[in-house]
Amino acid sequence: MTEHDAPPERVSVRAAIVADYAAAWGRALLSAQAPAHPALPPRLAYLDLYRGPDRGASASHGVVAAVAGRAAADDTLRADLLLLLNDPGPEDPDARRALARALRPVRALAHPAQVIRRHPWLRIAARLEAYRPLGLLAYLEPWGYHGLGGEDLARCLALPQAEVLLALRYPLLNMGLPNPRVAAHLEAFWGAERADALREAARAASPRQREELILAACMERLQELGAAHVLAFRLSADHRPRELLLHASRDEGAYARMKEVLAAHSTGHPQGVPDYCYDPEAARYAASLPVARPLDALADELARAYAGHTVVAEDLYRRDHVGRPYILRNYGDALELLVTQGRAVRLNGRVRVIA
């Protein structure tokens, strides 16, 4: 792919997800803060660790361009965001020009973007130590097997203020699983014991089961490295899995924010419940057939758990949503469904569950 080629649609969707989340993240972290003077250090930092061969192709700088554009249009990000970008490629004039074009919106930011080309972690650590931002949003795109085996992921998750977005190419993981030539890189990524168990389990698994096993291993690894909450989003093309986008955080508020962003980009919403997938073909197919009814299941659960209680959707959401696909709106819809069915009644903005 050349710099003038349009990136695949799933790449554009991934870039939009990262940019949308960056805006939500920035607003949330600074909502209680007084406005800062432009001469003061940045209070937010976005770290882009693209580990491909260069940044000349449109697919490689799509996320940078999306985040830069959103930051330039957002009052909060424009005043407080610093972009730290790793450029691992050779001193290639075409790659430099492509990255410069992607960063044109950054000219509107109060803090100029910083492109790091040599010894990235030493320089990144020095800048973070100097600025001490309130929050760090790190985007990692490891590219090949060597990138998977690197230490970027562990280093980012070790930073106490960091949230991490990890973009993985699913075919690379799937094809590499039985390949002894890349075993060392995958073991460095998953951990040797987990990688061995995954290879064994995948031998007799169907393609869909292999996808679930690989995704579970990735999420477990992020938790092992320090993430308290992990969300996964699948991006498909031709109804085949192409990418996994994982969000790792220590804070439930961050987890809830990302759920809302991923829900907005999901192509499947059976009964309004997001499926956390970008798969337009599957969504069109599901629209013509009977689909699962997850909202019915949630309403039944709430009826059993809260019979005789008076509740509000926000409280139920806070108690129940972690580890489940439901977003805040789904809890309100489930209560409304119970009211419609005569299994609950409204009482001054609250709902009394009958049975």
HELIX and SHEET records of a PDB file:
HELIX    1   1 GLU A    9  LEU A   30  1                                  22    
HELIX    2   2 SER A   58  ALA A   73  1                                  16    
HELIX    3   3 ASP A   75  ASP A   80  1                                   6    
HELIX    4   4 PRO A   93  ALA A  102  1                                  10    
HELIX    5   5 ARG A  104  ALA A  108  5                                   5    
HELIX    6   6 PRO A  120  TYR A  131  1                                  12    
HELIX    7   7 TYR A  145  LEU A  148  1                                   4    
HELIX    8   8 ASP A  152  ALA A  158  1                                   7    
HELIX    9   9 TYR A  170  GLY A  176  1                                   7    
HELIX   10  10 PRO A  180  VAL A  182  5                                   3    
HELIX   11  11 ALA A  183  TRP A  190  1                                   8    
HELIX   12  12 ALA A  192  ALA A  202  1                                  11    
HELIX   13  13 PRO A  207  GLU A  224  1                                  18    
HELIX   14  14 GLU A  252  HIS A  265  1                                  14    
HELIX   15  15 PRO A  270  GLY A  272  5                                   3    
HELIX   16  16 PRO A  280  ALA A  287  1                                   8    
HELIX   17  17 PRO A  294  TYR A  306  1                                  13    
HELIX   18  18 ALA A  313  ASP A  320  1                                   8    
HELIX   19  19 LEU A  328  THR A  340  1                                  13    
SHEET    1   A 8 GLN A 114  ILE A 116  0                                        
SHEET    2   A 8 LEU A  81  ASN A  86  1                                        
SHEET    3   A 8 LEU A  44  TYR A  50  1                                        
SHEET    4   A 8 GLY A 135  GLU A 141  1                                        
SHEET    5   A 8 ALA A 162  ARG A 169  1                                        
SHEET    6   A 8 ARG A 240  SER A 249 -1                                        
SHEET    7   A 8 HIS A 229  ALA A 237 -1                                        
SHEET    8   A 8 CYS A 277  TYR A 278  1                                        
SHEET    1   B 3 THR A 310  VAL A 311  0                                        
SHEET    2   B 3 ARG A 350  VAL A 353 -1                                        
SHEET    3   B 3 ALA A 344  LEU A 347 -1                                        
END                                                                             
